Amino acid sequence: MNNIPYTCVLALMLATLSMGLQAEAQTVVLDTSNVVVGYHYSCNTKDAEGRAAIDEYDIALLIGKKIVAQKGFCELSLDEDDNDDYVRILTERQHHVPEIYIGFPDEDKVTIRETVLMDDFEMVEKKGDVEWLILSDTIQINGHTCKKATANVRGRQWTAWFAEEIPMPYGPWLLGGLPGLILCAESDDIHRFHMTSLSTASYPIEYEKRIDIMSTSRKKFIKYRDDITNNPLYLANPSSLISPDIERHKTIYQFADGIEFVEMNGHVFNPHPNAFVPLDLE
């Protein structure tokens, strides 16, 4: 257990995480954003005791000329002088926000990166078209008139609200293909995305070439992920599912206000996860 001043610990953790990847990663710039859309994501789930709980984080959708990318919002907006930003980015990393690159490596492909415990996976797939049913219902969201659309996406039924006055066929996660930007999307009263910001901002759309990431198919990834997250130990004792060689080198940081972070192998590990509810079922 380490009791180090708040700012120093957080800065040290970020430096440690960065150094852990430097030797095996090369960052390339794929494109530059013209527009950045912020979304808040929330998931209704349960904790280890079966009580209602909510997992939530923010994502950024970077829209460039050729590439559209999704990453954690804090990764984009970190203020190194703001302690709250450090807490948010480390909390965000505990949730392992998926990284998505639409239009990469080819214009008809999508690259998806996801993490399960300490393992990182990459899937390159053909960019599929979502078969939306556009309905006549309209509502106002953030001052925009939005139309309703429904679709089954990767095994879940989604309802999306999109604004034709913002003529960009994009949305959070793999939701897109409507004649306007998706401002809100919900599935099964479990998953919800809500737009929080929209700005014309120029950020590099970066991609890390990594030798430690495992390339796989979605079918194999889902099987591996579900085998882990459906294991009773995932909630009761998640560290028992990690290789002892990795687990024995963990570093625990605990603060007086109850915030605790565990770092292992360049990842921020959540020792007390809620039940995992995937966005995709297939």
Secondary structure in CASP SS format (residue, H / E / C, confidence):
PFRMAT SS
TARGET T0000
AUTHOR 0000-0000-0000
METHOD secondary structure of the structure
MODEL  1
M C 1.00
N E 1.00
N C 1.00
I C 1.00
P C 1.00
Y H 1.00
T H 1.00
C H 1.00
V H 1.00
L H 1.00
A H 1.00
L H 1.00
M H 1.00
L H 1.00
A H 1.00
T H 1.00
L H 1.00
S H 1.00
M H 1.00
G H 1.00
L H 1.00
Q H 1.00
A C 1.00
E C 1.00
A E 1.00
Q E 1.00
T E 1.00
V E 1.00
V E 1.00
L E 1.00
D E 1.00
T E 1.00
S E 1.00
N E 1.00
V E 1.00
V E 1.00
V E 1.00
G E 1.00
Y E 1.00
H E 1.00
Y E 1.00
S E 1.00
C E 1.00
N E 1.00
T E 1.00
K E 1.00
D C 1.00
A C 1.00
E C 1.00
G C 1.00
R C 1.00
A E 1.00
A E 1.00
I E 1.00
D E 1.00
E E 1.00
Y E 1.00
D E 1.00
I E 1.00
A E 1.00
L E 1.00
L E 1.00
I E 1.00
G E 1.00
K C 1.00
K C 1.00
I C 1.00
V E 1.00
A E 1.00
Q E 1.00
K E 1.00
G E 1.00
F H 1.00
C H 1.00
E H 1.00
L H 1.00
S H 1.00
L C 1.00
D C 1.00
E C 1.00
D C 1.00
D C 1.00
N H 1.00
D H 1.00
D H 1.00
Y H 1.00
V H 1.00
R H 1.00
I H 1.00
L H 1.00
T H 1.00
E H 1.00
R H 1.00
Q H 1.00
H C 1.00
H C 1.00
V C 1.00
P C 1.00
E E 1.00
I E 1.00
Y E 1.00
I E 1.00
G C 1.00
F C 1.00
P C 1.00
D C 1.00
E C 1.00
D C 1.00
K E 1.00
V E 1.00
T E 1.00
I E 1.00
R E 1.00
E E 1.00
T E 1.00
V E 1.00
L C 1.00
M C 1.00
D E 1.00
D E 1.00
F E 1.00
E E 1.00
M E 1.00
V E 1.00
E E 1.00
K E 1.00
K C 1.00
G C 1.00
D C 1.00
V C 1.00
E C 1.00
W C 1.00
L E 1.00
I E 1.00
L E 1.00
S E 1.00
D E 1.00
T E 1.00
I E 1.00
Q E 1.00
I E 1.00
N C 1.00
G C 1.00
H E 1.00
T E 1.00
C E 1.00
K E 1.00
K E 1.00
A E 1.00
T E 1.00
A E 1.00
N E 1.00
V E 1.00
R C 1.00
G C 1.00
R E 1.00
Q E 1.00
W E 1.00
T E 1.00
A E 1.00
W E 1.00
F E 1.00
A E 1.00
E C 1.00
E C 1.00
I C 1.00
P C 1.00
M C 1.00
P C 1.00
Y C 1.00
G C 1.00
P C 1.00
W C 1.00
L C 1.00
L C 1.00
G C 1.00
G C 1.00
L C 1.00
P C 1.00
G C 1.00
L E 1.00
I E 1.00
L E 1.00
C E 1.00
A E 1.00
E E 1.00
S E 1.00
D C 1.00
D C 1.00
I C 1.00
H E 1.00
R E 1.00
F E 1.00
H E 1.00
M E 1.00
T E 1.00
S E 1.00
L E 1.00
S E 1.00
T C 1.00
A C 1.00
S C 1.00
Y C 1.00
P E 1.00
I E 1.00
E E 1.00
Y E 1.00
E E 1.00
K E 1.00
R E 1.00
I C 1.00
D C 1.00
I C 1.00
M E 1.00
S E 1.00
T C 1.00
S C 1.00
R H 1.00
K H 1.00
K H 1.00
F H 1.00
I H 1.00
K H 1.00
Y H 1.00
R H 1.00
D H 1.00
D H 1.00
I H 1.00
T H 1.00
N C 1.00
N C 1.00
P C 1.00
L H 1.00
Y H 1.00
L H 1.00
A H 1.00
N C 1.00
P H 1.00
S H 1.00
S H 1.00
L H 1.00
I C 1.00
S C 1.00
P H 1.00
D H 1.00
I H 1.00
E H 1.00
R C 1.00
H C 1.00
K C 1.00
T E 1.00
I E 1.00
Y E 1.00
Q E 1.00
F C 1.00
A C 1.00
D C 1.00
G C 1.00
I C 1.00
E E 1.00
F E 1.00
V E 1.00
E E 1.00
M E 1.00
N C 1.00
G C 1.00
H E 1.00
V E 1.00
F E 1.00
N C 1.00
P C 1.00
H C 1.00
P C 1.00
N C 1.00
A C 1.00
F C 1.00
V C 1.00
P C 1.00
L C 1.00
D C 1.00
L C 1.00
E C 1.00
END
